[in-house]
């Protein structure tokens, strides 16, 4: 039996969920920093350009926050109840990137 076909241990699942949570938190924090920086930079833009640009930046921050909420829920449900999340409920959806690569793309 190879490693891919063996069931994961509780500790392996916990480590993966912790990595997912950490990644999602980093992406969300980066998106929040970018949003705040861009809010300050909008003083030099025309009102129309500023609104369109800020909507885009805000949407990225909202997606990152939603991804962080999913990761937090998955981790909490596992830690509190032992619920193993399904593989279809992935943290990286919409966040841009692989939660195990260590690189946030936001």
Protein Blocks (a to p, Z undefined) as FASTA:
>chain_A
ZZklpccdfklmmmmmmmmmmmmmmmmmmmmmmmmmmmmmmmmpcfklmmmmmmmmmmmm
mmmmmmmmmmmmmmmmmmmnopacdfklcfkgonopafklopafZZ
